[in-house]
Amino acid sequence: MGRMRTFVFATALFVVLAGFGTVTAAPIQTNLYGLDGLFIGTTGTTIPAGELVLGASMLMVSDDDVDGSVVPVTVTYGATKYIEVAAAFETIKSWDNGDEDETGTGDVHLLAKFSLQDRTVDYPATSVGVRVKLPMADEPLGTEETDFAIFGALDIQMRSVKGILNVEYVLAGGDYPNQVNYVVGLEIPYSDATDFSIELLDQDIVGDMIMGGATFDLGSAVNFGVGVGIGLDEDTSADFGVMGKLDFTF
């Protein structure tokens, strides 16, 4: 039931967002937490100064023990040519282990990315960034602790295919262990309006997973995407995941 409420809410939000806005040169794609990129990974570049992106994502994961879902609503802004900031508000989050079924609001994530190197023929685009998780949810929907993370992001153009690498170190609050997360991804263009993506990742929210997806431009302001992931570790990963996202660029 929690996952159905999440899906209905996300669908309604996507429809509302798609009905408003202005036209720009091309829509921007953002990830789960609002930074520009694939479904989970972010690029080594920042969005143009002054551009604003409103978006929403939906992630549902399932394994033998727990089913979970989260719907972050995101705001992304190009503060300067070299600085991109974002915020993700987990408006609906659910957790069901068979004995206990909890649904409510989740945590808030604040992010900033700083461009160090533009993409050139010889060098990949390179950025560093920070992410802060503010605890807004009680267990089991959150850890009730503040987390601080630093990350690096690179992307390189290989003919028409873009390769992405992210590495993040999370200083977890309380007694939770620190983490090292990564994403290795490919963005593969299919047409002017359609891209495919593949991401190999290790993230706390899903574990070790490979995710494939597609994104589609609707005109010059709207981008939406769908993705499916399969867990790679029977003991520590979700068995599978489903993700959707929509972005509206102003």
N, C-alpha and C positions, 0 to 999 in steps of 0.2 A: 504494500500500500504506500509506504514511504517513497519508493522509487517511482510509482505512478504519479504521486503528487509532484515530485521533482520534475518529471517529464512534462506534465501539463503546465507547470509554472514556467519552465524554460521555453516551451513552445509559445505561450502567450507573450512572454517578454520579447522573444525574437520578432513576433509579428508587430508589437508596438514599436520597437526600435526601427524596424524596416519602414515604418510609415512616416518618419520624420527626418529632416536633415537637409544639408546643402550638398552641392556637387563639387568634388575635387578631382584632381587629375587621375588618381587611382586609389582604390581602397587599400587600407593597411590591414594586415593580418596580425592578430595578437595571440599569445599563448594562454594557458590556464590562469596565470596570475596577471595578465595584462601587458607584459612586454611584447614588442613585436617579435614574430617568429613563427614556429610551427605549432603543434598542439601542446607540447611541453617545453621544447627547447627555444632559446632566443638567439637572434643573430648577433654578429659582432658590430653591427651598425646601430645608429639611433634614428628615430623618425625625424622628419624636418621640423625645424623650429616653428612653433605656433600651431601645429596640427593637433587636433583633439580627436580621440577615438573613444566611443562608448561601446561596450561589448558585454557579452555574457557567454559563459561556457557551461557545459554539463558533463560531468564525469561519473559513470557508474561502474563499480568494480564488484566482482563476486568470486568467492572460492568456497570450499567445503564448509568453512566455519562461519564466515561473516559476509554479508552483503552491505555495501555502502555506496553512497552517492553524495555529490556536492555540486552546487550551482553558484559559482562566483560571478558577481556582476563587477565589471572592471571599468576603470577610467584611465586613459593613457594620454600623456601630453608631452609634446616636444618643447621642453623649457628653453633650450638653446640649440645651436647647431650640434653641440657635443653632449647634451644631457637630455635624457629621457626619464620621465617619472611615471609611476603607475600605482594604482591602488586596487585591491581586489577584496570585495566584501562577500563572504560566504553566506548568501541570503537564505539558502536552504541546505541543510546537511542531515543525512540520515545514516543510521548504523543499526544493523539487525544481526544478532548472533543466534537467532532461534529462540532463545529464552528471553531476550530483552530487545525491544524495538524502540529506538529513540529518534525523534525528528525535531529539528529546531534550527536556529541560526548557528553559524560557525564562527570562525575567527576572521580577523582583518589582517591583510598583508600589505605592507608598504614597501615599494621598490624604487630604486634609482639606478640607472645605467649610464656610465661615462665612457665616451668613445676616446680611445687612445690612438688608433691607427685606422685610416680609411683603407678600404680594399684597393689594392693595386695589382699590377701584373706579377710583382715579386713577393708581395706580402698579403696575408689575410687581413680582413677587417678584424679589429681587436677592441674589446671593451671590457671593463671591469664594473662590478656593481655590488649593491647591498640589498638585502631583503630582511625586513623585520616582521615577525608574526606577533600580533597583539592578541592576547588571550581574551576572547569574548564568549567562549562556550565552556560549559561544564563537561566533565567526562561523562560518557565516552565520546562526545562530539568534539572535544578538544583536550589538550594536555593541561590547561589552566596555567601555563607557563609562557613567558616571553622567549622567543627564539630570535637569534641574530645570525645572519648568514652573509658570507662574502662569496662572490663568484667571478669567474672569467668566462668570456664568450668569444669565440672565433668563428668566422665563416670565410670560405674561399670559393671562388667561381671556377668550376671545372667544365669548360665549354658551357653548355646551357644548364648544367646541374650545379646546384649550390650545396656545399657541404658545411655542416655546422657541428661545433664541438663546445659543450658547456661542462665546466667543473665547478661544483659548489661545496663549500665547507660550512656546515651548520653548527653553531654553538648553541646547543639545546639548553633550555632553562630547566631549573630544578635538578632532579636526579636522573633525567633522561640522558642517554649517551649522545655524544657528538656524532655527526654523520658526514660522510663524503658522498655526494650525489653527482651523477653525470648524465649527459645526453649526447649521443652521436646521431646525427640526422642528415638526411638528404631531402632536398626539395627538387622535384623533377617536373619541369613544365610539360604540359600536354597540349595546351593551346593558349591563346592570349588571355582567356578567362578561367582556365582550369589548371591546377597544379596537383601533383601527387606528392606524398611525403612518406618517408620511412624513418622511424626513430627507434634506436636501441637505447634503453634507459634503465637507470637504477634510481628510483625515487621513493621516499618514505611512504607516499600515498598509495603506491602500487607495487613496490618491490622491483625485481628485475623483470622487464617486459619489452617486447618488440611490438610497436604500434605502426600500423599503416593507415593512411587516410587520404582524403581529397578535399580540396578547397575550391570554391567557385566565386568569381566576381559577378555581382549583379549590378550592371551599370558601373558608374564611376565612384560610388560611395559605399556600397554594401559588399561584404565578403562573408560567406558562411562555409562551414566545413563539417565533415563527419569522419570519424576514425574508429578503428577496432584494434584492440591489443590482446596479445596472448602472453600469459606468464611463462617465465623461463625457469623458475625455481619452485618446485612443488612445495617446499617447506616454508619459504619466506615471501612468495609472490602471490598476488591475486591470480586466479585461474584465467580470467579474461576481463577486459574492460571495454567500455563503449564511451565515446566522447563526441560531443557536438559543440560548435561554437558559431557565434555571429558577431561581426564587427561593423560599426557604422562610423565612417570617417567624416569629420566636419572640416 
